[in-house]
Amino acid sequence: MSTNHTSTSDAEPRPKAVLFCPDCGHESGLPGDWIVDEGPNRTTHTCPACDATVEDRPRPAPALAP
Ligand SMILES: [Zn+2]
């Protein structure tokens, strides 16, 4: 069955911004206790527990108008 349901997904559940360390399994939200290193193209998060680098892919951040 094909139901043409044009739903404007406007009320999406807020995404859980949580990073996981692949090395030790440390997890923390964003912003959490990660050591954030903001580069020109990407933001690198370093695990505070084992010092592993957890790279976070740059997302097209919505322009927040004041
Ligand atoms: Zn770690």
N, CA, C, O and the ligand as a Tripos MOL2 file, in Angstrom:
@<TRIPOS>MOLECULE
protein
  265   263    67     0     0
PROTEIN
NO_CHARGES

@<TRIPOS>ATOM
      1 N           0.8330   -1.2070    0.0000 N.3       1 MET1
      2 CA          0.0000    0.0000    0.0000 C.3       1 MET1
      3 C           0.8630    1.2490    0.0000 C.2       1 MET1
      4 O           1.8710    1.3420    0.7000 O.2       1 MET1
      5 N           0.4420    2.1800   -0.7880 N.am      2 SER2
      6 CA          1.2010    3.4170   -0.8340 C.3       2 SER2
      7 C           0.3320    4.5790   -0.3710 C.2       2 SER2
      8 O          -0.5880    5.0220   -1.0580 O.2       2 SER2
      9 N           0.6530    5.0280    0.7730 N.am      3 THR3
     10 CA         -0.0970    6.1670    1.2930 C.3       3 THR3
     11 C           0.7250    7.4260    1.1500 C.2       3 THR3
     12 O           1.7980    7.5820    1.7340 O.2       3 THR3
     13 N           0.1820    8.3060    0.3560 N.am      4 ASN4
     14 CA          0.9000    9.5610    0.1650 C.3       4 ASN4
     15 C           0.7820   10.4320    1.4200 C.2       4 ASN4
     16 O          -0.1370   11.2310    1.5930 O.2       4 ASN4
     17 N           1.7330   10.2270    2.2410 N.am      5 HIS5
     18 CA          1.6920   10.9580    3.4980 C.3       5 HIS5
     19 C           2.7670   12.0310    3.4820 C.2       5 HIS5
     20 O           3.9270   11.7870    3.8140 O.2       5 HIS5
     21 N           2.3590   13.1900    3.0960 N.am      6 THR6
     22 CA          3.3340   14.2810    3.0530 C.3       6 THR6
     23 C           3.4410   14.9090    4.4300 C.2       6 THR6
     24 O           2.7740   15.8910    4.7580 O.2       6 THR6
     25 N           4.2840   14.3140    5.1950 N.am      7 SER7
     26 CA          4.4060   14.8330    6.5570 C.3       7 SER7
     27 C           5.6100   15.7520    6.6640 C.2       7 SER7
     28 O           6.7300   15.3920    6.3020 O.2       7 SER7
     29 N           5.3630   16.8820    7.1440 N.am      8 THR8
     30 CA          6.4690   17.8100    7.3680 C.3       8 THR8
     31 C           7.0790   17.4990    8.7280 C.2       8 THR8
     32 O           6.5710   17.8820    9.7810 O.2       8 THR8
     33 N           8.1720   16.7990    8.6480 N.am      9 SER9
     34 CA          8.8110   16.4140    9.8990 C.3       9 SER9
     35 C           9.4200   17.6270   10.5820 C.2       9 SER9
     36 O          10.6250   17.8740   10.5440 O.2       9 SER9
     37 N           8.5490   18.3400   11.1840 N.am     10 ASP10
     38 CA          9.0070   19.5670   11.8320 C.3      10 ASP10
     39 C           9.2310   19.3310   13.3240 C.2      10 ASP10
     40 O          10.0560   19.9710   13.9770 O.2      10 ASP10
     41 N           8.4630   18.3910   13.8150 N.am     11 ALA11
     42 CA          8.5910   18.1170   15.2440 C.3      11 ALA11
     43 C           9.4370   16.8780   15.4560 C.2      11 ALA11
     44 O           8.9600   15.8400   15.9150 O.2      11 ALA11
     45 N          10.6900   17.0150   15.1120 N.am     12 GLU12
     46 CA         11.5800   15.8790   15.3130 C.3      12 GLU12
     47 C          12.0970   15.8610   16.7430 C.2      12 GLU12
     48 O          12.2820   16.9050   17.3680 O.2      12 GLU12
     49 N          12.3210   14.6760   17.2380 N.am     13 PRO13
     50 CA         12.9110   14.5790   18.5700 C.3      13 PRO13
     51 C          14.3280   15.1350   18.5470 C.2      13 PRO13
     52 O          15.0880   14.9240   17.6020 O.2      13 PRO13
     53 N          14.6440   15.8210   19.5680 N.am     14 ARG14
     54 CA         15.9740   16.4370   19.6170 C.3      14 ARG14
     55 C          17.0590   15.3560   19.5850 C.2      14 ARG14
     56 O          17.0340   14.3930   20.3510 O.2      14 ARG14
     57 N          17.9910   15.5510   18.6880 N.am     15 PRO15
     58 CA         19.0490   14.5540   18.5360 C.3      15 PRO15
     59 C          19.9420   14.5010   19.7690 C.2      15 PRO15
     60 O          20.3340   15.5190   20.3410 O.2      15 PRO15
     61 N          20.2390   13.2770   20.1430 N.am     16 LYS16
     62 CA         21.1190   13.1280   21.2910 C.3      16 LYS16
     63 C          22.5700   13.3280   20.8610 C.2      16 LYS16
     64 O          23.1660   12.4730   20.2060 O.2      16 LYS16
     65 N          23.0920   14.4160   21.2270 N.am     17 ALA17
     66 CA         24.4730   14.6920   20.8740 C.3      17 ALA17
     67 C          25.3860   14.0410   21.9000 C.2      17 ALA17
     68 O          25.7820   14.6440   22.8970 O.2      17 ALA17
     69 N          25.7000   12.7980   21.6160 N.am     18 VAL18
     70 CA         26.5610   12.0650   22.5370 C.3      18 VAL18
     71 C          27.7080   11.4580   21.7530 C.2      18 VAL18
     72 O          27.5060   10.8230   20.7180 O.2      18 VAL18
     73 N          28.8890   11.6560   22.2470 N.am     19 LEU19
     74 CA         30.0510   11.0640   21.6030 C.3      19 LEU19
     75 C          30.5230    9.8540   22.4100 C.2      19 LEU19
     76 O          30.4720    9.8290   23.6390 O.2      19 LEU19
     77 N          30.9790    8.8680   21.6670 N.am     20 PHE20
     78 CA         31.5070    7.6840   22.3120 C.3      20 PHE20
     79 C          32.9780    7.5330   21.9570 C.2      20 PHE20
     80 O          33.3640    7.7140   20.8020 O.2      20 PHE20
     81 N          33.7780    7.2090   22.9210 N.am     21 CYS21
     82 CA         35.1740    6.9440   22.6500 C.3      21 CYS21
     83 C          35.3170    5.5050   22.1840 C.2      21 CYS21
     84 O          34.9130    4.5750   22.8840 O.2      21 CYS21
     85 N          35.8860    5.3250   21.0150 N.am     22 PRO22
     86 CA         36.0360    3.9720   20.4620 C.3      22 PRO22
     87 C          37.0820    3.1650   21.2140 C.2      22 PRO22
     88 O          37.1440    1.9420   21.0900 O.2      22 PRO22
     89 N          37.8790    3.8390   21.9750 N.am     23 ASP23
     90 CA         38.9700    3.1300   22.6470 C.3      23 ASP23
     91 C          38.5610    2.5870   24.0040 C.2      23 ASP23
     92 O          38.7570    1.4070   24.2970 O.2      23 ASP23
     93 N          37.9970    3.4480   24.8210 N.am     24 CYS24
     94 CA         37.6950    3.0180   26.1820 C.3      24 CYS24
     95 C          36.2010    2.9870   26.4520 C.2      24 CYS24
     96 O          35.7560    2.5500   27.5130 O.2      24 CYS24
     97 N          35.4340    3.4570   25.4770 N.am     25 GLY25
     98 CA         33.9950    3.4020   25.6420 C.3      25 GLY25
     99 C          33.4360    4.5480   26.4640 C.2      25 GLY25
    100 O          32.2680    4.5490   26.8520 O.2      25 GLY25
    101 N          34.2890    5.5130   26.7190 N.am     26 HIS26
    102 CA         33.8240    6.6700   27.4650 C.3      26 HIS26
    103 C          32.7900    7.4200   26.6550 C.2      26 HIS26
    104 O          32.9740    7.6600   25.4620 O.2      26 HIS26
    105 N          31.7080    7.7870   27.3050 N.am     27 GLU27
    106 CA         30.6860    8.5270   26.5990 C.3      27 GLU27
    107 C          30.3340    9.7920   27.3520 C.2      27 GLU27
    108 O          30.2810    9.8310   28.5810 O.2      27 GLU27
    109 N          30.0980   10.8120   26.5680 N.am     28 SER28
    110 CA         29.7350   12.0880   27.1620 C.3      28 SER28
    111 C          28.9800   12.9000   26.1370 C.2      28 SER28
    112 O          29.1910   12.7550   24.9320 O.2      28 SER28
    113 N          28.1320   13.7240   26.6030 N.am     29 GLY29
    114 CA         27.3310   14.5350   25.6990 C.3      29 GLY29
    115 C          28.1430   15.6550   25.0970 C.2      29 GLY29
    116 O          29.3390   15.8110   25.3440 O.2      29 GLY29
    117 N          27.4460   16.4180   24.3040 N.am     30 LEU30
    118 CA         28.0930   17.5780   23.6930 C.3      30 LEU30
    119 C          27.3660   18.8360   24.1140 C.2      30 LEU30
    120 O          26.1680   18.9450   23.8520 O.2      30 LEU30
    121 N          27.9940   19.7550   24.7250 N.am     31 PRO31
    122 CA         29.3790   19.6500   25.1360 C.3      31 PRO31
    123 C          29.5080   18.8280   26.4070 C.2      31 PRO31
    124 O          28.7390   18.9920   27.3540 O.2      31 PRO31
    125 N          30.4710   17.9630   26.4090 N.am     32 GLY32
    126 CA         30.6720   17.1480   27.5960 C.3      32 GLY32
    127 C          32.0080   17.4720   28.2100 C.2      32 GLY32
    128 O          32.3940   18.6350   28.3280 O.2      32 GLY32
    129 N          32.7090   16.4280   28.5970 N.am     33 ASP33
    130 CA         34.0190   16.6640   29.1880 C.3      33 ASP33
    131 C          35.1230   16.3720   28.1840 C.2      33 ASP33
    132 O          36.2700   16.1070   28.5440 O.2      33 ASP33
    133 N          34.7420   16.4280   26.9170 N.am     34 TRP34
    134 CA         35.7390   16.1990   25.8790 C.3      34 TRP34
    135 C          36.6900   17.3770   25.7700 C.2      34 TRP34
    136 O          36.3450   18.5240   26.0530 O.2      34 TRP34
    137 N          37.8820   17.0500   25.3530 N.am     35 ILE35
    138 CA         38.8410   18.1180   25.0970 C.3      35 ILE35
    139 C          38.6530   18.5420   23.6440 C.2      35 ILE35
    140 O          39.1170   17.8720   22.7210 O.2      35 ILE35
    141 N          37.9830   19.6370   23.4610 N.am     36 VAL36
    142 CA         37.5830   20.0460   22.1250 C.3      36 VAL36
    143 C          38.6780   20.8810   21.4740 C.2      36 VAL36
    144 O          39.1930   21.8440   22.0420 O.2      36 VAL36
    145 N          39.0040   20.4670   20.2630 N.am     37 ASP37
    146 CA         39.9720   21.2270   19.4810 C.3      37 ASP37
    147 C          39.3050   21.6310   18.1710 C.2      37 ASP37
    148 O          39.1590   20.8330   17.2450 O.2      37 ASP37
    149 N          38.9160   22.8670   18.1310 N.am     38 GLU38
    150 CA         38.1960   23.3280   16.9550 C.3      38 GLU38
    151 C          39.1580   23.7320   15.8560 C.2      38 GLU38
    152 O          39.9120   24.6970   15.9880 O.2      38 GLU38
    153 N          39.1170   22.9790   14.7710 N.am     39 GLY39
    154 CA         39.9510   23.3000   13.6330 C.3      39 GLY39
    155 C          39.1660   24.1130   12.6240 C.2      39 GLY39
    156 O          38.0000   24.4450   12.8350 O.2      39 GLY39
    157 N          39.8290   24.4240   11.5260 N.am     40 PRO40
    158 CA         39.1870   25.2360   10.4880 C.3      40 PRO40
    159 C          38.0940   24.4680    9.7550 C.2      40 PRO40
    160 O          37.1260   25.0650    9.2830 O.2      40 PRO40
    161 N          38.2390   23.1780    9.6580 N.am     41 ASN41
    162 CA         37.2810   22.3820    8.8920 C.3      41 ASN41
    163 C          36.5390   21.3640    9.7450 C.2      41 ASN41
    164 O          35.4160   20.9680    9.4310 O.2      41 ASN41
    165 N          37.1700   20.9590   10.8000 N.am     42 ARG42
    166 CA         36.5230   19.9490   11.6320 C.3      42 ARG42
    167 C          36.8530   20.1880   13.0900 C.2      42 ARG42
    168 O          37.8110   20.8740   13.4450 O.2      42 ARG42
    169 N          36.0230   19.5960   13.9050 N.am     43 THR43
    170 CA         36.2410   19.7110   15.3340 C.3      43 THR43
    171 C          36.6570   18.3650   15.8920 C.2      43 THR43
    172 O          35.9600   17.3640   15.7230 O.2      43 THR43
    173 N          37.7680   18.3530   16.5400 N.am     44 THR44
    174 CA         38.2760   17.1070   17.0890 C.3      44 THR44
    175 C          38.0390   17.0620   18.5890 C.2      44 THR44
    176 O          38.3290   18.0090   19.3210 O.2      44 THR44
    177 N          37.5000   15.9260   19.0190 N.am     45 HIS45
    178 CA         37.2770   15.7550   20.4380 C.3      45 HIS45
    179 C          38.2510   14.7120   20.9660 C.2      45 HIS45
    180 O          38.3960   13.6260   20.4040 O.2      45 HIS45
    181 N          38.8950   15.0600   22.0320 N.am     46 THR46
    182 CA         39.8340   14.1310   22.6380 C.3      46 THR46
    183 C          39.2510   13.5680   23.9240 C.2      46 THR46
    184 O          38.7450   14.3040   24.7710 O.2      46 THR46
    185 N          39.3310   12.2640   24.0510 N.am     47 CYS47
    186 CA         38.7980   11.6010   25.2390 C.3      47 CYS47
    187 C          39.6180   11.9950   26.4640 C.2      47 CYS47
    188 O          40.8420   11.8650   26.4670 O.2      47 CYS47
    189 N          38.9490   12.4690   27.4880 N.am     48 PRO48
    190 CA         39.6490   12.8900   28.7010 C.3      48 PRO48
    191 C          40.1100   11.6970   29.5370 C.2      48 PRO48
    192 O          40.9140   11.8400   30.4580 O.2      48 PRO48
    193 N          39.5890   10.5240   29.1990 N.am     49 ALA49
    194 CA         39.9150    9.3390   29.9840 C.3      49 ALA49
    195 C          41.1570    8.6360   29.4550 C.2      49 ALA49
    196 O          42.0500    8.2700   30.2190 O.2      49 ALA49
    197 N          41.2010    8.4510   28.1350 N.am     50 CYS50
    198 CA         42.3140    7.6820   27.5750 C.3      50 CYS50
    199 C          43.0950    8.4850   26.5420 C.2      50 CYS50
    200 O          44.0480    7.9870   25.9430 O.2      50 CYS50
    201 N          42.6850    9.7110   26.3440 N.am     51 ASP51
    202 CA         43.4170   10.6090   25.4580 C.3      51 ASP51
    203 C          43.3250   10.1770   23.9930 C.2      51 ASP51
    204 O          44.1870   10.5190   23.1830 O.2      51 ASP51
    205 N          42.2930    9.4360   23.6670 N.am     52 ALA52
    206 CA         42.0910    9.0330   22.2860 C.3      52 ALA52
    207 C          41.3790   10.1610   21.5330 C.2      52 ALA52
    208 O          40.6680   10.9780   22.1170 O.2      52 ALA52
    209 N          41.5930   10.1710   20.2490 N.am     53 THR53
    210 CA         40.9730   11.2150   19.4500 C.3      53 THR53
    211 C          39.6600   10.7270   18.8530 C.2      53 THR53
    212 O          39.6160    9.7360   18.1240 O.2      53 THR53
    213 N          38.6260   11.4270   19.1720 N.am     54 VAL54
    214 CA         37.3130   11.0950   18.6340 C.3      54 VAL54
    215 C          36.9010   12.2200   17.6990 C.2      54 VAL54
    216 O          36.5170   13.3120   18.1180 O.2      54 VAL54
    217 N          36.9980   11.9050   16.4220 N.am     55 GLU55
    218 CA         36.6800   12.9580   15.4640 C.3      55 GLU55
    219 C          35.1860   13.0470   15.2350 C.2      55 GLU55
    220 O          34.4930   12.0450   15.0580 O.2      55 GLU55
    221 N          34.7350   14.2350   15.2440 N.am     56 ASP56
    222 CA         33.3190   14.4730   15.0110 C.3      56 ASP56
    223 C          33.1540   15.1220   13.6510 C.2      56 ASP56
    224 O          33.7370   16.1680   13.3660 O.2      56 ASP56
    225 N          32.3600   14.4920   12.8300 N.am     57 ARG57
    226 CA         32.1600   15.0330   11.4990 C.3      57 ARG57
    227 C          31.4530   16.3880   11.5650 C.2      57 ARG57
    228 O          30.4860   16.5870   12.3000 O.2      57 ARG57
    229 N          31.9690   17.2800   10.7830 N.am     58 PRO58
    230 CA         31.3590   18.6060   10.7730 C.3      58 PRO58
    231 C          29.9550   18.5650   10.2040 C.2      58 PRO58
    232 O          29.7190   18.0080    9.1330 O.2      58 PRO58
    233 N          29.0500   19.1480   10.9180 N.am     59 ARG59
    234 CA         27.6870   19.1830   10.4310 C.3      59 ARG59
    235 C          27.3470   20.5900    9.9420 C.2      59 ARG59
    236 O          27.8700   21.5820   10.4490 O.2      59 ARG59
    237 N          26.4740   20.6540    8.9630 N.am     60 PRO60
    238 CA         26.0010   21.9560    8.5180 C.3      60 PRO60
    239 C          25.1510   22.5960    9.6000 C.2      60 PRO60
    240 O          23.9440   22.3680    9.6940 O.2      60 PRO60
    241 N          25.8030   23.3870   10.3970 N.am     61 ALA61
    242 CA         25.0900   23.9940   11.5130 C.3      61 ALA61
    243 C          24.0900   25.0260   11.0090 C.2      61 ALA61
    244 O          24.4160   25.8810   10.1850 O.2      61 ALA61
    245 N          22.8920   24.9300   11.5110 N.am     62 PRO62
    246 CA         21.8700   25.9080   11.1220 C.3      62 PRO62
    247 C          22.2060   27.2870   11.6510 C.2      62 PRO62
    248 O          22.6420   27.4490   12.7910 O.2      62 PRO62
    249 N          21.9980   28.2540   10.8150 N.am     63 ALA63
    250 CA         22.3140   29.6140   11.2230 C.3      63 ALA63
    251 C          21.3410   30.0690   12.3060 C.2      63 ALA63
    252 O          20.1480   30.2590   12.0680 O.2      63 ALA63
    253 N          21.8800   30.2290   13.4620 N.am     64 LEU64
    254 CA         21.0330   30.6540   14.5680 C.3      64 LEU64
    255 C          20.9260   32.1780   14.5950 C.2      64 LEU64
    256 O          21.8530   32.8940   14.9750 O.2      64 LEU64
    257 N          19.7910   32.6160   14.1870 N.am     65 ALA65
    258 CA         19.5940   34.0610   14.1960 C.3      65 ALA65
    259 C          19.2500   34.5320   15.5990 C.2      65 ALA65
    260 O          18.3830   33.9610   16.2600 O.2      65 ALA65
    261 N          19.9150   35.5440   16.0350 N.am     66 PRO66
    262 CA         19.6340   36.0470   17.3780 C.3      66 PRO66
    263 C          18.2540   36.6710   17.5130 C.2      66 PRO66
    264 O          17.8890   37.1340   18.5930 O.2      66 PRO66
    265 ZN         38.6360    7.0090   25.7840 Zn       67 ZN67
@<TRIPOS>BOND
     1     1     2 1
     2     2     3 1
     3     3     4 2
     4     3     5 am
     5     5     6 1
     6     6     7 1
     7     7     8 2
     8     7     9 am
     9     9    10 1
    10    10    11 1
    11    11    12 2
    12    11    13 am
    13    13    14 1
    14    14    15 1
    15    15    16 2
    16    15    17 am
    17    17    18 1
    18    18    19 1
    19    19    20 2
    20    19    21 am
    21    21    22 1
    22    22    23 1
    23    23    24 2
    24    23    25 am
    25    25    26 1
    26    26    27 1
    27    27    28 2
    28    27    29 am
    29    29    30 1
    30    30    31 1
    31    31    32 2
    32    31    33 am
    33    33    34 1
    34    34    35 1
    35    35    36 2
    36    35    37 am
    37    37    38 1
    38    38    39 1
    39    39    40 2
    40    39    41 am
    41    41    42 1
    42    42    43 1
    43    43    44 2
    44    43    45 am
    45    45    46 1
    46    46    47 1
    47    47    48 2
    48    47    49 am
    49    49    50 1
    50    50    51 1
    51    51    52 2
    52    51    53 am
    53    53    54 1
    54    54    55 1
    55    55    56 2
    56    55    57 am
    57    57    58 1
    58    58    59 1
    59    59    60 2
    60    59    61 am
    61    61    62 1
    62    62    63 1
    63    63    64 2
    64    63    65 am
    65    65    66 1
    66    66    67 1
    67    67    68 2
    68    67    69 am
    69    69    70 1
    70    70    71 1
    71    71    72 2
    72    71    73 am
    73    73    74 1
    74    74    75 1
    75    75    76 2
    76    75    77 am
    77    77    78 1
    78    78    79 1
    79    79    80 2
    80    79    81 am
    81    81    82 1
    82    82    83 1
    83    83    84 2
    84    83    85 am
    85    85    86 1
    86    86    87 1
    87    87    88 2
    88    87    89 am
    89    89    90 1
    90    90    91 1
    91    91    92 2
    92    91    93 am
    93    93    94 1
    94    94    95 1
    95    95    96 2
    96    95    97 am
    97    97    98 1
    98    98    99 1
    99    99   100 2
   100    99   101 am
   101   101   102 1
   102   102   103 1
   103   103   104 2
   104   103   105 am
   105   105   106 1
   106   106   107 1
   107   107   108 2
   108   107   109 am
   109   109   110 1
   110   110   111 1
   111   111   112 2
   112   111   113 am
   113   113   114 1
   114   114   115 1
   115   115   116 2
   116   115   117 am
   117   117   118 1
   118   118   119 1
   119   119   120 2
   120   119   121 am
   121   121   122 1
   122   122   123 1
   123   123   124 2
   124   123   125 am
   125   125   126 1
   126   126   127 1
   127   127   128 2
   128   127   129 am
   129   129   130 1
   130   130   131 1
   131   131   132 2
   132   131   133 am
   133   133   134 1
   134   134   135 1
   135   135   136 2
   136   135   137 am
   137   137   138 1
   138   138   139 1
   139   139   140 2
   140   139   141 am
   141   141   142 1
   142   142   143 1
   143   143   144 2
   144   143   145 am
   145   145   146 1
   146   146   147 1
   147   147   148 2
   148   147   149 am
   149   149   150 1
   150   150   151 1
   151   151   152 2
   152   151   153 am
   153   153   154 1
   154   154   155 1
   155   155   156 2
   156   155   157 am
   157   157   158 1
   158   158   159 1
   159   159   160 2
   160   159   161 am
   161   161   162 1
   162   162   163 1
   163   163   164 2
   164   163   165 am
   165   165   166 1
   166   166   167 1
   167   167   168 2
   168   167   169 am
   169   169   170 1
   170   170   171 1
   171   171   172 2
   172   171   173 am
   173   173   174 1
   174   174   175 1
   175   175   176 2
   176   175   177 am
   177   177   178 1
   178   178   179 1
   179   179   180 2
   180   179   181 am
   181   181   182 1
   182   182   183 1
   183   183   184 2
   184   183   185 am
   185   185   186 1
   186   186   187 1
   187   187   188 2
   188   187   189 am
   189   189   190 1
   190   190   191 1
   191   191   192 2
   192   191   193 am
   193   193   194 1
   194   194   195 1
   195   195   196 2
   196   195   197 am
   197   197   198 1
   198   198   199 1
   199   199   200 2
   200   199   201 am
   201   201   202 1
   202   202   203 1
   203   203   204 2
   204   203   205 am
   205   205   206 1
   206   206   207 1
   207   207   208 2
   208   207   209 am
   209   209   210 1
   210   210   211 1
   211   211   212 2
   212   211   213 am
   213   213   214 1
   214   214   215 1
   215   215   216 2
   216   215   217 am
   217   217   218 1
   218   218   219 1
   219   219   220 2
   220   219   221 am
   221   221   222 1
   222   222   223 1
   223   223   224 2
   224   223   225 am
   225   225   226 1
   226   226   227 1
   227   227   228 2
   228   227   229 am
   229   229   230 1
   230   230   231 1
   231   231   232 2
   232   231   233 am
   233   233   234 1
   234   234   235 1
   235   235   236 2
   236   235   237 am
   237   237   238 1
   238   238   239 1
   239   239   240 2
   240   239   241 am
   241   241   242 1
   242   242   243 1
   243   243   244 2
   244   243   245 am
   245   245   246 1
   246   246   247 1
   247   247   248 2
   248   247   249 am
   249   249   250 1
   250   250   251 1
   251   251   252 2
   252   251   253 am
   253   253   254 1
   254   254   255 1
   255   255   256 2
   256   255   257 am
   257   257   258 1
   258   258   259 1
   259   259   260 2
   260   259   261 am
   261   261   262 1
   262   262   263 1
   263   263   264 2
@<TRIPOS>SUBSTRUCTURE
     1 MET1         2 RESIDUE 1 A MET
     2 SER2         6 RESIDUE 1 A SER
     3 THR3        10 RESIDUE 1 A THR
     4 ASN4        14 RESIDUE 1 A ASN
     5 HIS5        18 RESIDUE 1 A HIS
     6 THR6        22 RESIDUE 1 A THR
     7 SER7        26 RESIDUE 1 A SER
     8 THR8        30 RESIDUE 1 A THR
     9 SER9        34 RESIDUE 1 A SER
    10 ASP10       38 RESIDUE 1 A ASP
    11 ALA11       42 RESIDUE 1 A ALA
    12 GLU12       46 RESIDUE 1 A GLU
    13 PRO13       50 RESIDUE 1 A PRO
    14 ARG14       54 RESIDUE 1 A ARG
    15 PRO15       58 RESIDUE 1 A PRO
    16 LYS16       62 RESIDUE 1 A LYS
    17 ALA17       66 RESIDUE 1 A ALA
    18 VAL18       70 RESIDUE 1 A VAL
    19 LEU19       74 RESIDUE 1 A LEU
    20 PHE20       78 RESIDUE 1 A PHE
    21 CYS21       82 RESIDUE 1 A CYS
    22 PRO22       86 RESIDUE 1 A PRO
    23 ASP23       90 RESIDUE 1 A ASP
    24 CYS24       94 RESIDUE 1 A CYS
    25 GLY25       98 RESIDUE 1 A GLY
    26 HIS26      102 RESIDUE 1 A HIS
    27 GLU27      106 RESIDUE 1 A GLU
    28 SER28      110 RESIDUE 1 A SER
    29 GLY29      114 RESIDUE 1 A GLY
    30 LEU30      118 RESIDUE 1 A LEU
    31 PRO31      122 RESIDUE 1 A PRO
    32 GLY32      126 RESIDUE 1 A GLY
    33 ASP33      130 RESIDUE 1 A ASP
    34 TRP34      134 RESIDUE 1 A TRP
    35 ILE35      138 RESIDUE 1 A ILE
    36 VAL36      142 RESIDUE 1 A VAL
    37 ASP37      146 RESIDUE 1 A ASP
    38 GLU38      150 RESIDUE 1 A GLU
    39 GLY39      154 RESIDUE 1 A GLY
    40 PRO40      158 RESIDUE 1 A PRO
    41 ASN41      162 RESIDUE 1 A ASN
    42 ARG42      166 RESIDUE 1 A ARG
    43 THR43      170 RESIDUE 1 A THR
    44 THR44      174 RESIDUE 1 A THR
    45 HIS45      178 RESIDUE 1 A HIS
    46 THR46      182 RESIDUE 1 A THR
    47 CYS47      186 RESIDUE 1 A CYS
    48 PRO48      190 RESIDUE 1 A PRO
    49 ALA49      194 RESIDUE 1 A ALA
    50 CYS50      198 RESIDUE 1 A CYS
    51 ASP51      202 RESIDUE 1 A ASP
    52 ALA52      206 RESIDUE 1 A ALA
    53 THR53      210 RESIDUE 1 A THR
    54 VAL54      214 RESIDUE 1 A VAL
    55 GLU55      218 RESIDUE 1 A GLU
    56 ASP56      222 RESIDUE 1 A ASP
    57 ARG57      226 RESIDUE 1 A ARG
    58 PRO58      230 RESIDUE 1 A PRO
    59 ARG59      234 RESIDUE 1 A ARG
    60 PRO60      238 RESIDUE 1 A PRO
    61 ALA61      242 RESIDUE 1 A ALA
    62 PRO62      246 RESIDUE 1 A PRO
    63 ALA63      250 RESIDUE 1 A ALA
    64 LEU64      254 RESIDUE 1 A LEU
    65 ALA65      258 RESIDUE 1 A ALA
    66 PRO66      262 RESIDUE 1 A PRO
    67 ZN67       265 GROUP 0 **** ****
